[in-house]
Amino acid sequence: MNKSATVLTITILLLISTISASCDKDQIDINTASAEKLQNIIQIGPVRADEIIKLRAKRLFESVDDLVRVWGIVAGGSRLTQIKEQELACVNGQEEEVEEEAEKKEEINEEHQEIEELQEIKEPVSRETEPIELQTINLNPALHEI
């Protein structure tokens, strides 16, 4: 392995460890903490703690900013600001999983869009038929000779 490959490998490993270890041991991971632990975060009481647990069952929080999904916490609002300033809430090691899930959803959306585009391009099937020319058939040849 050459020197630049070694440096690149070490850099990647450091970045991965930084991504997967975004919570300190004293912080509370909002994606895994119990309702009791969540209540140690400022502005999070029993009701909001229960709501966080319900929300993360449907979709994990990608960052502390995602707490805006919780009723009463508004982006740019004082509650979210206080939570972030306290520096107790965190999201640990979920970034990669969330990114992979977002990529999968994007691929599915692109496939659906392609299908819709193909359906729009496809010409509708015509149900019209050409006019039929009617002919009289003489079933009694004796009448024809007269």
Secondary structure by P-SEA (a helix, b strand, c coil): ccaaaaaaaaaaaaaaaaaacccccccccccccccccccccccccaaaaaaaaaaaaacccccccccccccccccccaaaaaaaaacccccccaaaaaaaaaaaaaaaaaaaaaaaaaaaacccccccccbbbbbbbbcccccccc
